[in-house]
Structure formats: structure tokens, C-alpha cells
Amino acid sequence: MRVKTFEAGSMQDALDVVKKDMGEEAFILSTRTRRRPAALGLGEESVIEVTAAVDEAQTGAAVAVGAPPLTYGLRAPLDTPAVRRPTREAAQATPPPAPAMDLQPLRRELLEIKGAVAALKDNDLRNASILKELDQMKALLSRIQRQGMPPAQLHLPPSLLELYGDLVANDVEPLIALRLCEYAQRALTDQDGDGAAGAVDPERARLFLRRVIADFIPVAPPIQLEPGKMRVAALVGPTGVGKTTTVAKLASYAQLHLKQKVALLTLDTYRMAAVDQLQQYAQILQVPLHVALTVEDLRSALRFYQDRTLVLIDTPGHSPKDTETLNQLRGLLEELPEVETHLVLSATTKPRDLTEIAARYEPLHPTRLLFTKLDETSTYGPILSTLARVKRPLSYLGTGQEVPEALELATSRRVADLILPIPMKEAE
């Protein structure tokens, strides 16, 4: 490994020299500001001293990171409802594990149903409706056997039991799916009278459960921009979730559509290529970019950008288990008491991992959740499960790489559409 120390008049100049001399794979080991005699002995001047290193065995293997093309077609802004909180704590509670279910009675009942179906099929067409109902019951019992549902699900009426299966198939945690269905059952019974929930039309049950899900989705308003006041928003999260691209989308929308003055600030200087991508976005948008490595750099940048309406901060991506880096990042963000921190998560991450990631980032005190990569998954239940457990409102949804089109303001109805979609024949 080759280690070298560089001097420059500013942090940006120092990073440019490091990149030119050691390449994009160089690592920043340390940085400090010191004073030295000025030219011709006229007083002193400040210089930035940066120590960098590069693994020469890997030199030449890196591929430059390029920014995706920027397009200027803008999506119309969505509604911006106030932050909504779950109306019931029941959907968030985690009941004790259900006891193992004895499937033997169900198997006997299934055999009896099969026998009844076989007998009825020999009758005339007047039994068609009975045959259909029995076939549906047989399918439900088979589904119970396959999914190993706890006994509580057996008390749901057929229409809601079918919807429970749809939620679980969309990767909603079973216990959360059960709580939603139970709440819907109680509400339908209150509306229509005792026993009515069992006979409710399946289409009506689906629409009602969609409204129940929407009521349990906490959503946040967009980043609030006020003329003459600087708003600071930071994006934190694991490596590879799309923080830098999301920063570019937010900056592009504010700059081009809202006509606001924007500045970009990055704390991510672990690799030179990490700065390059944001630099390309900044050049295309014609907005300033500042690199900060220390608390003093951060303070200086915010003082300098007091005339900007929005300052967006990109942070380094790292493993959630890297507690040392998390503590360093916490120290920087604690200098910004009014910062709006968005924890960026990928919709492709496993539900259990999402919960663990959120717990490890809790010391950074995120005020919002932001999900990306919705275009790379076919199941969206983990979004609902994470919101129920983390108890933070949802701010934005990333749906692709396009800047800024592939970023939506989150709404409860949009999430309900993802969790329990309307069948195609109903949508038409």
C-alpha cells in the first residue's frame, strides 16, 4: 500500500490532487488544517493537509462511476397530507407466538368436504352454487394447511381469510396481517350488525381492508421550504440503497420545479469515486457542492450557504454493524439540531434485515423513512411491516434511476395500492 501526504489551499483542491496522483481508489486516512509562512514572508496562511493511501495491487481495476442521464420532464407534485399516525396500536403490537395448530381435525373436515363435493357433482345444475361454495372452502382449508396459519385465522370469515392470504403472499408479516384483518372484521360487524362480516361481499371486503391499511400508514409532508430560511436534510443508510441518486432527485426537483436555491454537501469521502458522482449531478444542475470531513468543515459550509433555501447532505454508505463509522456520523449530525434526517432503505431488503438496520441507525435519530428500489421487487409487504415496527412516517418512494421523475411523495393510498392491489378486472 502506498501512503502519501498532500497540501492544498482548500479541501476540494486537496481531493483533486489526491485523485490525480493516486487515482479514484484512494482512501482518505486523515486530514488537518495548519498554518504556514505565506509567500515572501508576509504573515501566515492556512493549508489543508490530507494523508491518503491506495492499494497498488488494485490500481487500474476500478471503473469510474458515471451519473445516469438527467432528464427534465417533471412529475406533477402529489398531495401533501399531514403526518398520519396509526389509529390503533393493535396493528403494531406483537402478540406472543401462537401455539402449534392441530391440523388433524382440518384434514378430517377436508375429507368430508371432498366426499360431499363428489356426491353433489352427480346432481343436477341446481346445486351449482353449493358446489362453488364448497370448492372455495376446500381451497381455503388447503391454503391453511400449506401456510400453517395459527388457529386465530380460522375465526376470520372466508372473504377476510382470503385477503389475509393475499397480505402474507405480499410478504406482510403474518401477525400484522392478522391484526389488520381482525380490525376490518370488527369494523364491518359494527357497520352491518352481528354476523354480517361473514357474509360480506369479497370485493367490498377488499376495498374496506385497503382503507384500513391506509389508515395505519404514517406519512410525512414533503421537505418544507420557506423563503429566506435554510432547510437542511440529510440522507443516511446502508451502502447501495441509492442515497446519492435520491439526493440528486430532491435537488433537481427543488431547483428546476420549485425554483429554489439549492446546495449539496457530502460527508462521503471514503473513496474519490463517491464524490465524483455527486459532482456530476451538481455540474448538470449548476448547484454548488461542498466536501466536509470535520465538524469545522460542516459549520463553515452551513455558514457559507445561509442564502440557500435547501441544503442536502449525502452521507457515506457503510455496514449497519460498523459502529465506529456510525458514531463519527452521529457526531457530525449532532451539530445540526434542526436537520431533517431520512433513513433510506431498499424495498428489496429482507423484512428481518430492515428491522435490524432501523434499530442500528436509531442513534442517528432519523425523523423519516424513505424507501427506494420499488421497481426492483414484486412484494411490498416489508414496507408496511417496517413502518409498523419502527414508528416513523414515510417521506418518499424511489421507483427507478430517472432524475427526478422516479421519486414520489409517499401517500397512504399509494402504499395501500402496493400492499393490497385492486385486481385487474376491478381496476379496469
C-alpha positions as CSV (number, residue, x, y, z in Angstrom):
1,M,0.0,0.0,0.0
2,R,1.3,3.5,-0.9
3,V,0.8,6.3,1.6
4,K,1.3,10.0,0.8
5,T,0.5,13.4,2.3
6,F,-0.7,16.3,0.2
7,E,-1.1,20.0,0.9
8,A,-3.6,22.4,-0.8
9,G,-5.3,25.7,-0.2
10,S,-8.8,24.1,0.2
11,M,-10.3,20.7,0.8
12,Q,-11.6,20.4,-2.8
13,D,-8.2,21.2,-4.2
14,A,-6.6,18.6,-1.9
15,L,-9.1,16.0,-3.1
16,D,-8.4,16.8,-6.7
17,V,-4.7,16.4,-6.2
18,V,-5.2,13.1,-4.4
19,K,-7.4,11.8,-7.2
20,K,-4.9,13.0,-9.9
21,D,-1.9,11.5,-8.2
22,M,-3.3,8.2,-6.7
23,G,-6.5,7.5,-8.7
24,E,-10.1,7.1,-7.8
25,E,-9.5,4.1,-5.5
26,A,-7.5,6.2,-2.9
27,F,-8.6,6.2,0.7
28,I,-8.5,9.3,2.9
29,L,-6.6,8.4,6.1
30,S,-6.5,11.7,7.9
31,T,-7.0,15.4,7.4
32,R,-6.0,18.5,9.3
33,T,-5.7,22.3,8.9
34,R,-2.4,24.0,9.8
35,R,-0.7,27.3,9.2
36,R,2.5,28.0,7.4
37,P,4.5,31.1,6.4
38,A,3.0,32.9,3.4
39,A,4.9,33.7,0.3
40,L,7.6,36.4,0.6
41,G,7.3,36.1,4.4
42,L,4.1,38.2,4.5
43,G,2.3,36.7,7.5
44,E,0.8,33.2,7.6
45,E,-1.7,31.2,5.5
46,S,-4.0,28.2,6.2
47,V,-3.4,25.0,4.3
48,I,-5.3,21.7,4.2
49,E,-3.1,18.6,4.9
50,V,-4.6,15.3,3.6
51,T,-3.0,11.9,4.1
52,A,-4.2,9.3,1.6
53,A,-3.4,5.7,0.7
54,V,-4.0,3.4,-2.2
55,D,-3.6,-0.4,-2.7
56,E,-1.3,-0.6,-5.7
57,A,-2.3,-4.2,-6.3
58,Q,-5.7,-3.0,-7.3
59,T,-4.6,0.1,-9.2
60,G,-6.2,0.2,-12.6
61,A,-9.0,-2.2,-11.7
62,A,-11.5,0.5,-10.7
63,V,-14.2,1.6,-13.1
64,A,-15.2,5.3,-13.0
65,V,-18.7,5.8,-11.6
66,G,-20.8,7.9,-14.0
67,A,-24.0,9.7,-13.2
68,P,-27.2,8.5,-15.0
69,P,-28.5,10.9,-17.6
70,L,-30.6,13.7,-16.2
71,T,-34.0,14.4,-17.8
72,Y,-36.0,17.5,-17.2
73,G,-39.6,16.2,-17.5
74,L,-41.1,16.6,-14.1
75,R,-43.9,14.6,-12.4
76,A,-46.7,16.8,-11.0
77,P,-46.5,17.0,-7.2
78,L,-48.7,14.7,-5.3
79,D,-51.0,15.6,-2.4
80,T,-49.1,16.5,0.8
81,P,-51.2,15.3,3.7
82,A,-50.2,16.0,7.3
83,V,-48.3,13.3,9.1
84,R,-50.7,10.5,9.8
85,R,-50.3,8.1,12.7
86,P,-51.7,4.7,13.1
87,T,-55.2,5.0,14.5
88,R,-54.9,1.8,16.5
89,E,-52.0,0.3,18.4
90,A,-53.3,-3.2,17.7
91,A,-51.6,-3.4,14.3
92,Q,-48.2,-2.6,15.8
93,A,-48.4,-4.9,18.8
94,T,-46.6,-8.2,18.6
95,P,-48.6,-10.9,20.3
96,P,-47.0,-14.0,21.8
97,P,-46.3,-16.8,19.3
98,A,-49.4,-18.8,18.6
99,P,-49.5,-22.4,19.7
100,A,-48.9,-25.1,17.2
101,M,-52.2,-25.9,15.4
102,D,-53.5,-29.4,15.3
103,L,-54.4,-30.0,11.6
104,Q,-55.9,-33.4,12.1
105,P,-59.5,-32.0,12.5
106,L,-59.0,-29.9,9.4
107,R,-57.8,-32.9,7.4
108,R,-61.0,-34.9,8.5
109,E,-63.1,-31.9,7.6
110,L,-61.4,-31.6,4.2
111,L,-62.0,-35.3,3.5
112,E,-65.7,-34.8,4.4
113,I,-65.9,-31.8,2.1
114,K,-64.3,-33.8,-0.7
115,G,-66.8,-36.5,-0.2
116,A,-69.7,-34.0,-0.2
117,V,-68.4,-32.4,-3.4
118,A,-68.1,-35.7,-5.2
119,A,-71.7,-36.6,-4.2
120,L,-73.1,-33.2,-5.2
121,K,-71.4,-33.3,-8.6
122,D,-73.7,-36.2,-9.5
123,N,-76.8,-34.0,-9.0
124,D,-78.3,-31.5,-11.5
125,L,-77.3,-27.9,-12.1
126,R,-79.4,-26.6,-9.2
127,N,-76.5,-27.5,-6.9
128,A,-74.0,-25.3,-8.8
129,S,-73.9,-22.6,-6.2
130,I,-73.4,-25.1,-3.4
131,L,-70.6,-26.8,-5.3
132,K,-68.9,-23.4,-5.8
133,E,-69.1,-22.6,-2.1
134,L,-67.7,-25.9,-1.1
135,D,-64.9,-25.7,-3.6
136,Q,-63.9,-22.3,-2.2
137,M,-64.0,-23.7,1.3
138,K,-61.8,-26.6,0.2
139,A,-59.3,-24.2,-1.3
140,L,-59.2,-22.2,1.9
141,L,-58.6,-25.2,4.0
142,S,-55.8,-26.3,1.7
143,R,-54.3,-22.9,2.0
144,I,-54.4,-23.1,5.8
145,Q,-52.5,-26.5,5.6
146,R,-49.8,-25.1,3.3
147,Q,-49.2,-21.8,5.2
148,G,-49.5,-23.2,8.7
149,M,-51.8,-20.4,9.9
150,P,-52.2,-20.2,13.6
151,P,-55.7,-21.1,15.0
152,A,-56.8,-17.4,15.3
153,Q,-57.1,-17.1,11.5
154,L,-59.8,-19.8,11.5
155,H,-62.2,-17.3,13.1
156,L,-61.9,-14.9,10.1
157,P,-64.8,-15.1,7.6
158,P,-63.9,-16.6,4.2
159,S,-63.7,-13.2,2.5
160,L,-61.2,-11.8,5.0
161,L,-59.3,-15.1,5.3
162,E,-58.7,-14.9,1.6
163,L,-57.4,-11.3,2.0
164,Y,-55.2,-12.5,4.8
165,G,-53.6,-14.9,2.4
166,D,-53.0,-12.1,-0.1
167,L,-51.3,-10.0,2.5
168,V,-49.0,-12.8,3.6
169,A,-48.2,-13.6,0.0
170,N,-47.1,-10.0,-0.4
171,D,-44.6,-10.5,2.5
172,V,-46.6,-8.7,5.2
173,E,-45.7,-10.3,8.5
174,P,-48.5,-12.8,9.4
175,L,-49.2,-11.3,12.8
176,I,-49.6,-7.8,11.3
177,A,-51.8,-9.1,8.6
178,L,-53.9,-10.9,11.2
179,R,-54.4,-7.7,13.2
180,L,-55.4,-5.7,10.1
181,C,-58.0,-8.4,9.1
182,E,-59.3,-8.6,12.7
183,Y,-59.8,-4.8,12.8
184,A,-61.6,-4.9,9.5
185,Q,-63.8,-7.7,10.7
186,R,-64.8,-5.8,13.8
187,A,-65.5,-2.6,11.8
188,L,-67.6,-4.4,9.2
189,T,-69.6,-6.1,12.0
190,D,-70.2,-2.8,13.7
191,Q,-71.4,-1.3,10.4
192,D,-73.7,-4.2,9.3
193,G,-74.7,-5.9,12.5
194,D,-73.7,-9.2,14.1
195,G,-72.8,-11.9,11.7
196,A,-72.7,-9.6,8.7
197,A,-68.9,-9.7,8.3
198,G,-69.1,-13.4,7.5
199,A,-71.4,-12.7,4.5
200,V,-69.7,-9.6,3.3
201,D,-69.1,-9.4,-0.5
202,P,-65.4,-10.1,-1.3
203,E,-65.0,-7.0,-3.4
204,R,-66.4,-4.8,-0.6
205,A,-64.1,-6.6,2.0
206,R,-61.1,-5.9,-0.2
207,L,-61.9,-2.2,-0.6
208,F,-62.6,-1.8,3.1
209,L,-59.3,-3.5,4.1
210,R,-57.5,-1.2,1.7
211,R,-58.9,1.8,3.7
212,V,-57.9,0.1,6.9
213,I,-54.3,-0.3,5.7
214,A,-54.2,3.3,4.5
215,D,-55.3,4.4,8.0
216,F,-52.4,2.6,9.5
217,I,-49.7,4.1,7.2
218,P,-48.0,7.1,8.8
219,V,-46.8,9.5,6.1
220,A,-44.9,12.8,6.3
221,P,-45.2,16.0,4.3
222,P,-42.5,16.9,1.8
223,I,-39.4,18.8,2.9
224,Q,-40.8,22.2,4.0
225,L,-39.1,25.1,2.2
226,E,-39.6,28.7,3.3
227,P,-38.2,31.7,1.5
228,G,-35.3,33.3,3.5
229,K,-34.8,30.2,5.7
230,M,-32.3,27.5,5.2
231,R,-33.7,23.9,5.5
232,V,-31.1,21.1,6.0
233,A,-32.0,17.5,5.1
234,A,-29.6,14.6,5.5
235,L,-29.9,11.1,3.9
236,V,-28.4,8.2,5.9
237,G,-28.5,4.5,5.4
238,P,-26.5,1.4,4.3
239,T,-24.3,1.0,1.3
240,G,-26.1,0.6,-2.1
241,V,-29.6,1.8,-1.2
242,G,-29.4,4.9,-3.5
243,K,-28.7,7.8,-1.2
244,T,-26.7,9.8,-3.7
245,T,-29.2,9.3,-6.5
246,T,-32.0,10.3,-4.2
247,V,-30.1,13.5,-3.2
248,A,-29.9,14.3,-6.9
249,K,-33.6,13.8,-7.4
250,L,-34.6,16.0,-4.5
251,A,-32.1,18.7,-5.6
252,S,-33.3,18.6,-9.2
253,Y,-37.0,18.9,-8.2
254,A,-36.3,21.8,-5.8
255,Q,-34.1,23.6,-8.3
256,L,-36.0,23.1,-11.6
257,H,-39.6,22.8,-10.5
258,L,-39.8,24.8,-7.2
259,K,-37.2,27.4,-8.4
260,Q,-35.4,27.2,-5.1
261,K,-31.7,27.8,-4.4
262,V,-30.1,24.5,-3.5
263,A,-26.6,23.5,-2.3
264,L,-25.2,20.0,-1.9
265,L,-22.9,18.9,0.9
266,T,-21.2,15.5,1.1
267,L,-19.6,13.7,4.1
268,D,-18.8,10.7,1.9
269,T,-15.1,10.9,1.0
270,Y,-14.0,7.3,1.8
271,R,-13.4,6.9,-2.0
272,M,-12.8,9.5,-4.6
273,A,-15.4,8.0,-6.9
274,A,-18.1,8.6,-4.3
275,V,-17.5,12.4,-4.6
276,D,-17.3,12.2,-8.4
277,Q,-20.9,11.0,-8.9
278,L,-22.4,13.9,-6.8
279,Q,-20.1,16.3,-8.6
280,Q,-21.5,15.3,-12.0
281,Y,-25.0,15.9,-10.7
282,A,-24.0,19.3,-9.2
283,Q,-22.5,20.4,-12.5
284,I,-25.6,19.4,-14.5
285,L,-27.9,21.2,-12.1
286,Q,-25.5,24.1,-11.7
287,V,-25.6,24.0,-7.9
288,P,-22.6,24.2,-5.5
289,L,-21.1,21.1,-3.9
290,H,-19.1,21.3,-0.7
291,V,-17.0,18.4,0.8
292,A,-16.8,18.3,4.6
293,L,-14.6,16.0,6.6
294,T,-14.7,17.6,10.0
295,V,-17.2,19.3,12.2
296,E,-15.5,22.6,11.4
297,D,-15.8,22.0,7.7
298,L,-19.5,21.3,8.3
299,R,-20.0,24.5,10.2
300,S,-18.2,26.6,7.7
301,A,-20.2,25.2,4.8
302,L,-23.6,25.9,6.5
303,R,-22.5,29.5,7.3
304,F,-21.5,29.9,3.7
305,Y,-24.8,28.6,2.4
306,Q,-27.1,30.7,4.6
307,D,-28.6,32.2,1.5
308,R,-29.7,28.8,0.2
309,T,-33.3,27.5,0.8
310,L,-32.3,23.8,0.8
311,V,-29.0,22.1,1.7
312,L,-29.0,18.4,1.1
313,I,-26.4,16.2,2.8
314,D,-25.1,12.9,1.3
315,T,-23.5,10.6,3.9
316,P,-21.2,7.7,3.5
317,G,-22.7,4.3,3.0
318,H,-21.4,1.5,5.3
319,S,-22.4,-1.6,7.1
320,P,-25.0,-1.0,9.8
321,K,-22.7,-3.1,12.1
322,D,-19.9,-0.6,11.6
323,T,-20.5,1.2,14.9
324,E,-17.3,3.3,14.7
325,T,-18.4,5.0,11.5
326,L,-21.9,5.4,12.8
327,N,-20.6,7.2,15.9
328,Q,-18.5,9.5,13.7
329,L,-21.5,10.3,11.6
330,R,-23.6,10.9,14.7
331,G,-21.1,13.4,15.9
332,L,-21.4,15.4,12.7
333,L,-25.2,15.3,12.5
334,E,-25.4,16.4,16.2
335,E,-24.0,19.7,15.0
336,L,-27.3,20.2,13.1
337,P,-30.1,20.3,15.7
338,E,-32.8,21.2,13.1
339,V,-31.7,18.7,10.5
340,E,-34.4,16.5,8.9
341,T,-32.8,13.0,8.7
342,H,-34.2,10.5,6.3
343,L,-33.2,6.8,6.8
344,V,-33.0,5.4,3.3
345,L,-33.9,1.7,3.0
346,S,-34.2,-0.6,0.0
347,A,-37.6,-2.3,-0.7
348,T,-35.6,-5.3,-1.8
349,T,-34.2,-6.0,1.7
350,K,-35.5,-8.9,3.7
351,P,-38.0,-7.9,6.4
352,R,-35.9,-9.1,9.3
353,D,-32.9,-7.2,8.0
354,L,-34.9,-4.0,7.6
355,T,-35.9,-4.1,11.3
356,E,-32.2,-4.7,12.3
357,I,-31.0,-1.9,10.1
358,A,-33.5,0.6,11.5
359,A,-32.5,-0.4,15.1
360,R,-28.8,0.1,14.4
361,Y,-29.4,3.6,12.8
362,E,-31.6,4.7,15.7
363,P,-28.7,6.6,17.4
364,L,-28.8,9.0,14.4
365,H,-32.4,9.9,15.4
366,P,-33.9,9.6,11.9
367,T,-37.2,11.5,11.6
368,R,-38.4,9.9,8.3
369,L,-38.2,6.6,6.4
370,L,-37.5,6.7,2.7
371,F,-37.8,3.5,0.6
372,T,-36.0,3.1,-2.7
373,K,-35.9,0.4,-5.5
374,L,-39.6,-0.2,-5.6
375,D,-39.0,-1.1,-9.3
376,E,-36.7,-4.0,-8.3
377,T,-39.2,-6.0,-6.2
378,S,-42.6,-7.7,-6.7
379,T,-43.6,-7.7,-3.0
380,Y,-44.1,-4.6,-0.9
381,G,-45.3,-6.0,2.5
382,P,-41.9,-5.3,4.2
383,I,-42.6,-1.6,3.8
384,L,-45.8,-1.9,5.9
385,S,-44.1,-4.2,8.4
386,T,-41.2,-1.8,8.9
387,L,-43.5,1.2,9.3
388,A,-45.5,-0.7,12.0
389,R,-42.3,-1.6,14.0
390,V,-40.1,1.5,13.5
391,K,-42.9,4.0,14.0
392,R,-41.5,6.7,11.8
393,P,-43.5,8.4,9.0
394,L,-42.8,7.6,5.4
395,S,-41.5,10.5,3.3
396,Y,-40.6,9.5,-0.3
397,L,-40.7,6.4,-2.6
398,G,-37.9,5.8,-5.1
399,T,-39.2,4.0,-8.2
400,G,-36.2,3.9,-10.5
401,Q,-33.0,5.7,-11.6
402,E,-34.5,8.6,-13.6
403,V,-33.8,12.0,-12.2
404,P,-36.1,13.5,-10.8
405,E,-39.1,11.6,-12.2
406,A,-38.5,8.3,-10.3
407,L,-39.2,9.8,-6.9
408,E,-42.7,10.1,-5.4
409,L,-44.0,11.8,-2.3
410,A,-45.4,9.0,-0.2
411,T,-49.1,8.8,0.4
412,S,-51.1,6.3,2.4
413,R,-53.3,5.5,-0.6
414,R,-50.2,4.7,-2.8
415,V,-48.8,2.3,-0.1
416,A,-52.2,0.6,0.2
417,D,-52.2,0.1,-3.6
418,L,-48.9,-1.6,-3.3
419,I,-49.8,-3.8,-0.3
420,L,-53.3,-4.9,-1.5
421,P,-53.7,-4.0,-5.2
422,I,-57.0,-3.9,-6.9
423,P,-57.5,-6.9,-9.2
424,M,-57.1,-6.0,-12.9
425,K,-60.8,-6.6,-13.7
426,E,-61.7,-4.1,-10.9
427,A,-59.1,-1.6,-11.9
428,E,-60.5,-1.5,-15.5
